[in-house]
Amino acid sequence: MAPLDVPVAPRNSDLDAALAEARERYVAARPKSAAAHARARAVLPGGNTRSVLFYTPFPTAMAKGEGCWLEDIDGHRYLDLIGEFTAGLFGHSNPRIQAVLQATIANGLNLTAVGENEAKLGEILCARFPSLERVRFTNSGTEANLMALAAARAHTGKSKILGFYGGYHGGAMTFAGGGSPVNAPYPVILAQYNDIEGTVAMIRENAADLAAVILEPMMGGGGCIPATRDFLATMRAEATAAGAVLIFDEVMTSRHTAGGLQRLHGVTPDLTTLGKYMAGGMSFGAFGGKAEVMSVFDAYREGSMPHSGTFNNNVLSMAAGTVAMGELFRDEEADALRARGEALRAALNQVCARHGVAMQFTGIGSMMQPHFRTGPIIRPYASTPAEDALRELFFLDLMAAGIYTARRGMVALTLPVGDAEAARYVAAVEEFCEARKPLLAGA
């Protein structure tokens, strides 16, 4: 009997009590994960080395994955709907990616040299993304954004960066709550996402010293909130007028078409940052754009800027990337994935509307996020304690049903997720809305 077919006992109508019950059930089912976490805490601060994977009571430790399925160290099986926060696009065991990795390993690692695959991958990316005339590789999206900002500051000779409240551009550039002590020490000013009038005023006020405007065409960590096309087009026009470099962080959103959201909206930035899935699950980042901006790294030029990184062109990422982007994820696959995600999000919102609960899903295509409130959501917001509790309760209920998402609820579909898996998620949301309806009415 599937977890969703198991009859459920009446649940507590009190949110705190319901959450306590769900936590107890979670702990009781995962003794090995609890022990693994206790052991990790002896050597890792908080028992963790990647903050997004930390949650209480303790994180579930996974043992293996195949296709779109995971198994934890306690033997539970889960439908994987987070897909390594968009990096696991191809699933856990794509045979063509595994084959190219095995062949590459057979030819040796750490060759301390350039190779043919980096040029091949560069050609593939430049052909796909409207903004890319030149591109360089990094090890992550975080590095890609830092280097893109360095390029913008060097090219313009100006220093300020304009970002957006709730934006996330990697571990050293997060603007949730306005910022973070670990952020790179750039002089950053923050505007409200999708606020055309307010952002235009800030750009014009700071134009003399504004090097770059950086944004995600859809916020990922900020709640899967899409930018309007008018907002993106206005940012394009205003950045040009101010002599600033417009940077689209498409580390996550590049999956929505073969050429990213810039291609879907027809708005071309000066620089684009990429990462996540593009090396088939290997570590990867990239930044690129106009040749005149990227020329600050051209070593043939006097006074060019260095851009080092031992693993920037590592043979595994380069080889896997040529297969992933050159053979496996082209226009047809990207369009089909976006359509599948659009249909899933529509079905989820129909469930929420039918139950009349304060819950909705935002996003584009294969990326979506639940929000426990009604009304339009056009920018990040401060959650209430009740919303935070419902978000945790939803996560724990999904885990009990054998579905793995981000702790905050974010979903990033992978290519192996099909109609049956999507229906399983819709059924889980249906059950959550039915069972928790008394708690969802006034979130």
C-alpha positions in Angstrom: 0.0 0.0 0.0 1.4 3.4 -1.0 1.9 6.0 1.8 -0.9 8.1 0.4 -3.3 5.2 0.5 -2.8 4.6 4.3 -5.8 5.8 6.3 -4.9 8.7 8.4 -6.1 9.3 11.9 -7.8 12.6 12.7 -5.1 15.2 13.3 -4.8 17.9 15.8 -6.4 21.2 14.8 -3.9 23.1 16.8 -0.9 24.1 14.7 1.7 23.8 17.4 0.4 20.4 18.5 0.2 19.2 14.9 3.8 20.2 14.3 5.0 18.5 17.4 3.3 15.3 16.4 4.8 15.5 12.9 8.3 16.0 14.4 7.9 13.1 16.7 6.8 10.9 13.8 9.8 12.1 11.7 12.3 11.3 14.5 10.9 7.9 15.3 11.2 6.8 11.7 14.9 7.8 11.3 17.2 6.5 14.0 20.1 6.1 11.7 19.9 9.6 10.4 19.7 10.8 14.0 22.9 8.9 14.8 24.6 10.2 11.7 23.8 13.8 12.6 25.0 13.3 16.2 28.3 12.0 14.9 28.6 14.9 12.4 28.1 17.4 15.1 31.3 16.3 16.7 33.4 17.5 13.8 31.2 19.9 11.8 29.6 23.1 13.2 25.9 22.2 13.5 26.7 18.8 12.0 26.5 20.3 8.5 28.7 21.8 5.8 25.9 23.2 3.5 23.4 25.4 5.2 20.5 24.9 2.9 20.5 21.2 3.9 20.2 21.9 7.6 16.9 21.6 9.3 15.5 20.4 12.6 15.0 18.0 14.2 17.9 16.8 12.1 18.4 16.3 8.3 17.7 13.0 6.7 20.8 11.3 5.3 20.5 9.8 1.9 22.3 6.6 0.9 21.7 6.4 -2.9 19.6 7.6 -5.8 18.4 6.3 -9.1 16.4 8.1 -11.7 14.1 10.4 -9.7 14.1 8.3 -6.6 16.2 8.5 -3.4 16.7 6.0 -0.5 17.8 7.2 2.9 20.1 5.3 5.3 17.1 4.1 7.3 15.7 2.4 4.2 12.9 4.8 3.3 12.3 5.6 -0.4 11.4 9.0 -1.7 10.3 10.7 -4.9 13.0 13.3 -5.4 11.3 16.6 -6.4 14.0 19.0 -5.4 16.6 17.7 -7.9 19.7 19.1 -6.1 18.1 22.6 -6.1 18.0 22.5 -10.0 21.5 21.0 -10.4 20.2 17.4 -10.7 18.2 18.0 -13.9 19.2 14.7 -15.4 18.4 12.6 -12.4 20.7 10.4 -10.4 21.8 7.8 -13.0 21.6 9.1 -16.5 23.5 6.4 -18.5 25.0 8.7 -21.1 26.5 11.0 -18.4 27.8 8.1 -16.5 29.4 6.7 -19.6 31.2 9.9 -20.5 32.4 10.3 -16.9 33.8 6.7 -16.9 35.5 7.2 -20.2 37.0 10.5 -19.0 38.3 9.0 -15.8 40.0 6.2 -17.8 42.1 8.9 -19.5 43.3 10.4 -16.3 42.5 13.3 -14.0 44.1 16.6 -13.2 46.0 17.0 -16.5 47.2 20.5 -15.7 46.4 21.7 -19.1 43.7 23.1 -21.4 41.6 20.6 -23.3 39.3 20.4 -26.3 36.1 20.0 -24.3 36.2 23.5 -22.8 36.1 25.1 -26.2 33.3 22.7 -27.3 31.2 23.5 -24.2 31.9 27.2 -24.7 30.6 27.0 -28.3 27.5 25.2 -27.2 26.6 27.8 -24.5 27.4 30.8 -26.7 25.1 29.4 -29.5 22.3 29.0 -27.0 22.2 32.1 -24.9 21.5 35.4 -26.7 23.8 37.4 -24.4 26.9 35.2 -24.7 29.6 36.3 -27.0 32.4 35.1 -24.7 32.2 32.8 -21.6 34.5 31.6 -18.9 34.0 28.7 -16.5 34.1 28.5 -12.7 33.2 25.8 -10.1 29.9 27.2 -8.9 27.2 29.8 -9.5 28.6 31.7 -6.5 32.0 32.1 -8.2 30.3 33.0 -11.5 28.4 35.9 -9.9 31.5 37.2 -8.1 33.5 37.2 -11.3 30.7 38.8 -13.3 30.6 41.6 -10.8 34.3 42.0 -10.9 34.1 42.2 -14.7 31.4 44.9 -14.5 33.3 47.0 -12.0 36.5 46.7 -14.1 34.7 47.5 -17.3 32.8 50.5 -16.1 35.4 51.8 -13.6 32.5 52.2 -11.1 31.9 50.4 -7.8 28.3 50.2 -6.7 26.0 47.2 -7.2 22.2 47.3 -7.3 20.5 44.1 -6.2 17.1 43.2 -4.8 15.7 42.4 -1.4 15.4 38.6 -1.1 17.8 38.0 -4.0 20.3 35.1 -3.8 23.4 35.0 -5.9 25.4 32.4 -4.1 26.9 31.8 -0.7 28.7 35.2 -0.7 25.8 37.3 -2.1 22.4 36.7 -0.3 20.0 39.5 0.3 17.3 37.7 2.3 16.6 40.0 5.3 18.7 42.7 3.6 22.0 40.9 3.6 24.4 38.5 5.4 27.7 38.8 7.3 29.3 36.4 4.9 28.5 38.6 1.8 31.4 39.9 -0.3 32.2 43.5 0.7 30.7 45.2 -2.4 28.9 48.5 -1.9 25.4 47.2 -2.5 22.1 49.0 -2.7 18.9 47.1 -2.6 15.6 47.7 -4.4 12.2 46.0 -4.3 11.7 43.2 -6.9 9.2 44.0 -9.7 8.9 47.6 -8.4 9.6 49.5 -11.7 9.1 53.1 -10.4 11.2 52.6 -7.2 14.0 50.8 -8.9 14.2 53.3 -11.8 14.6 56.1 -9.2 17.4 54.3 -7.4 19.3 53.6 -10.7 19.1 57.2 -11.8 20.1 58.5 -8.3 23.2 56.3 -8.2 24.0 56.3 -12.0 27.4 58.1 -11.6 28.8 55.3 -9.5 26.7 52.3 -10.5 28.7 49.5 -12.0 26.0 46.8 -12.3 22.4 45.8 -11.8 22.1 42.1 -10.9 18.9 40.1 -10.7 17.4 36.7 -11.3 14.7 36.8 -14.0 12.8 34.6 -11.5 13.9 34.5 -7.9 14.8 31.0 -6.9 15.8 31.2 -3.2 13.5 34.2 -2.8 10.4 32.0 -3.4 10.1 31.2 -7.2 8.7 34.6 -7.9 8.9 35.6 -11.6 9.9 39.0 -12.8 7.4 40.7 -15.2 8.6 41.2 -18.7 8.0 45.0 -18.3 10.3 45.0 -15.2 13.1 43.2 -17.1 12.8 45.4 -20.1 12.9 48.5 -17.9 16.0 47.3 -16.2 17.6 46.7 -19.6 16.8 50.3 -20.7 17.8 51.9 -17.4 21.1 50.0 -17.0 22.0 51.2 -20.5 21.1 54.8 -19.8 23.2 54.7 -16.5 26.2 53.1 -18.2 25.8 50.1 -15.9 26.2 46.4 -16.7 23.0 44.4 -16.6 23.6 40.9 -15.2 21.0 38.2 -15.3 21.7 35.4 -12.8 20.4 32.4 -14.7 22.1 29.8 -12.6 18.7 28.3 -11.9 16.4 29.9 -14.5 18.5 28.9 -17.5 16.6 25.5 -17.6 13.3 27.1 -18.7 14.3 27.3 -22.3 17.4 26.1 -24.1 18.5 29.8 -23.9 17.1 30.7 -20.5 14.5 33.3 -19.5 16.3 35.9 -21.4 15.4 34.1 -24.6 11.8 33.5 -23.4 11.3 37.2 -22.6 13.4 38.6 -25.4 15.4 40.7 -23.0 19.2 40.4 -23.4 21.5 41.3 -20.5 25.1 42.4 -20.8 26.4 39.5 -18.7 24.8 36.2 -17.7 25.8 33.8 -15.0 25.1 30.1 -15.2 25.7 26.9 -13.2 23.9 24.0 -11.5 22.8 21.3 -14.0 25.0 22.2 -17.0 27.8 19.8 -16.2 25.4 16.9 -15.8 25.7 16.9 -12.0 29.4 17.8 -11.7 30.5 21.1 -10.1 30.1 23.9 -12.6 29.6 27.6 -13.0 30.0 30.0 -15.9 29.8 33.7 -16.6 29.8 35.5 -20.0 28.3 38.1 -22.2 29.4 40.9 -24.4 32.9 40.5 -25.8 33.8 44.1 -24.8 33.0 43.4 -21.2 34.6 40.0 -21.1 37.7 41.3 -22.7 38.9 42.4 -19.2 40.0 38.8 -18.8 41.8 38.5 -22.2 45.4 37.7 -21.3 46.6 39.0 -24.7 45.6 42.5 -23.5 48.0 44.6 -21.4 46.7 44.9 -17.8 44.1 42.1 -18.1 42.5 40.8 -14.9 43.4 37.3 -13.7 40.8 34.6 -13.3 42.2 31.5 -11.7 40.7 28.4 -10.3 42.3 24.9 -10.2 39.1 23.2 -11.2 37.6 25.7 -13.6 38.2 23.4 -16.6 38.4 20.1 -14.7 38.0 17.2 -17.2 34.9 15.7 -15.6 32.8 18.9 -15.7 34.0 19.8 -19.2 33.3 16.3 -20.6 29.9 15.9 -18.9 28.9 19.4 -19.9 29.4 18.7 -23.6 27.1 15.7 -23.4 24.6 17.3 -21.0 24.2 20.5 -23.0 25.1 19.3 -26.5 23.1 16.1 -26.6 20.6 15.7 -23.7 19.0 19.1 -23.0 18.2 20.9 -26.2 15.2 22.9 -27.3 12.7 20.0 -27.4 13.7 18.7 -23.9 13.7 22.2 -22.3 10.3 23.1 -23.8 8.7 19.8 -22.7 10.0 20.2 -19.2 8.6 23.7 -19.0 5.3 22.5 -20.2 5.2 19.7 -17.7 6.0 22.0 -14.9 3.3 24.5 -16.0 0.7 21.8 -16.0 1.8 20.5 -12.5 1.7 24.0 -11.0 -1.8 24.6 -12.4 -3.0 21.3 -11.0 -1.6 22.2 -7.6 -3.2 25.6 -7.5 -6.5 24.0 -8.5 -6.3 21.7 -5.5 -5.6 24.7 -3.2 -8.5 26.7 -4.7 -10.9 23.8 -4.4 -10.2 23.4 -0.7 -10.4 27.1 -0.2 -7.1 27.2 1.8 -4.5 29.9 2.2 -2.0 28.1 0.0 -0.7 28.7 -3.5 2.2 27.8 -5.7 4.3 30.3 -7.7 7.0 29.7 -10.3 7.7 29.1 -13.9 7.9 25.8 -15.6 9.8 23.1 -13.6 10.5 25.4 -10.6 7.7 26.1 -8.1 7.3 27.1 -4.4 4.3 26.9 -2.0 3.2 30.0 -0.1 0.8 29.9 2.8 -1.1 33.0 2.0 -3.6 34.3 -0.6 -3.3 37.2 -3.0 -0.7 38.0 -5.6 2.9 37.4 -4.7 5.2 39.7 -6.7 8.2 40.0 -4.4 9.7 38.3 -1.3 8.0 39.0 2.0 8.5 38.4 5.8 6.8 35.2 6.8 4.6 35.1 9.8 5.3 32.5 12.5 2.2 30.6 11.4 3.5 30.5 7.8 6.8 29.2 9.0 5.1 26.5 11.0 2.9 25.5 8.1 5.9 25.3 5.8 7.7 22.9 8.2 4.5 20.9 8.6 4.1 20.6 4.9 7.7 19.4 4.5 7.3 16.8 7.3 4.0 15.5 5.9 5.6 15.1 2.5 8.5 13.2 4.0 6.1 10.9 5.7 4.4 10.4 2.3 7.7 9.5 0.7 8.2 12.8 -1.2 11.4 14.8 -0.9 11.4 18.6 -1.5 13.5 21.5 -0.2 12.8 22.3 3.4 11.2 25.5 2.3 9.0 23.6 -0.1 10.7 24.5 -3.3 10.3 21.9 -6.2 12.7 21.6 -9.1 11.6 18.8 -11.5 14.1 16.6 -13.1 13.8 15.0 -16.5 13.0 11.5 -15.1 9.9 12.9 -13.4 6.9 11.8 -15.4 3.1 12.0 -15.3 2.8 9.3 -12.6 5.3 11.1 -10.3 3.6 14.4 -10.8 0.2 12.8 -10.0 1.7 11.4 -6.8 2.7 15.0 -5.7 -0.7 16.4 -6.6 -2.3 13.6 -4.5 0.0 14.5 -1.5 -0.9 18.1 -1.7 -4.6 17.1 -1.9 -4.2 15.0 1.2 -2.4 17.8 3.0 -5.1 20.4 2.2 -7.8 18.0 3.3 -6.1 16.8 6.5 -4.7 20.2 7.5 -7.6 22.4 6.4 -8.4 23.8 9.8 -4.8 25.0 10.1 -4.7 26.5 6.6 -7.8 28.7 6.8 -6.2 31.7 8.5 -2.5 31.5 7.6 
